[in-house]
Amino acid sequence: MSGDSLKTNKIKIGKVHTRSVPNRIFGWSLCWLGLVVIVVNWIEEFSDLEVLPGGHSVFYLAGGSVAAVIGLWRAGVMDAKS
């Protein structure tokens, strides 16, 4: 058999995009900061600990969640790979 008679499957590979190192560092830092705020807020709800200004609040939960998602986006986790 010659090479012409064989059918080959070609895999289309998209352009892989990676973010720069400062973007990834900022993104992961923001993600971890958001997660820390969520955990501290949760601990404040069930204990007498008061670390966050104003105490336990739903705004800290929402803000921490938004910060974590934006951090993951800036780190490049949500970028299309194909």
Contacts in CASP RR format, 6 or more apart in sequence:
PFRMAT RR
TARGET T0000
AUTHOR 0000-0000-0000
METHOD contacts of the structure
MODEL  1
MSGDSLKTNKIKIGKVHTRSVPNRIFGWSLCWLGLVVIVVNWIEEFSDLE
VLPGGHSVFYLAGGSVAAVIGLWRAGVMDAKS
13 82 0 8 1.000
14 81 0 8 1.000
14 82 0 8 1.000
16 81 0 8 1.000
17 79 0 8 1.000
17 80 0 8 1.000
18 76 0 8 1.000
18 79 0 8 1.000
19 74 0 8 1.000
19 75 0 8 1.000
19 76 0 8 1.000
19 79 0 8 1.000
23 74 0 8 1.000
23 75 0 8 1.000
23 76 0 8 1.000
24 74 0 8 1.000
24 75 0 8 1.000
24 76 0 8 1.000
26 71 0 8 1.000
26 74 0 8 1.000
27 70 0 8 1.000
27 71 0 8 1.000
27 72 0 8 1.000
27 73 0 8 1.000
27 74 0 8 1.000
27 75 0 8 1.000
27 76 0 8 1.000
28 71 0 8 1.000
28 75 0 8 1.000
29 71 0 8 1.000
30 67 0 8 1.000
30 68 0 8 1.000
30 70 0 8 1.000
30 71 0 8 1.000
30 74 0 8 1.000
31 67 0 8 1.000
31 68 0 8 1.000
31 71 0 8 1.000
31 72 0 8 1.000
31 75 0 8 1.000
33 64 0 8 1.000
33 67 0 8 1.000
34 63 0 8 1.000
34 64 0 8 1.000
34 65 0 8 1.000
34 67 0 8 1.000
34 68 0 8 1.000
35 64 0 8 1.000
35 68 0 8 1.000
37 52 0 8 1.000
37 60 0 8 1.000
37 63 0 8 1.000
37 64 0 8 1.000
37 67 0 8 1.000
38 60 0 8 1.000
38 61 0 8 1.000
38 64 0 8 1.000
38 65 0 8 1.000
38 68 0 8 1.000
40 49 0 8 1.000
40 51 0 8 1.000
40 52 0 8 1.000
40 60 0 8 1.000
41 52 0 8 1.000
41 56 0 8 1.000
41 57 0 8 1.000
41 60 0 8 1.000
41 61 0 8 1.000
41 64 0 8 1.000
42 61 0 8 1.000
43 49 0 8 1.000
44 50 0 8 1.000
44 51 0 8 1.000
44 52 0 8 1.000
44 55 0 8 1.000
44 56 0 8 1.000
45 56 0 8 1.000
52 60 0 8 1.000
72 78 0 8 1.000
END
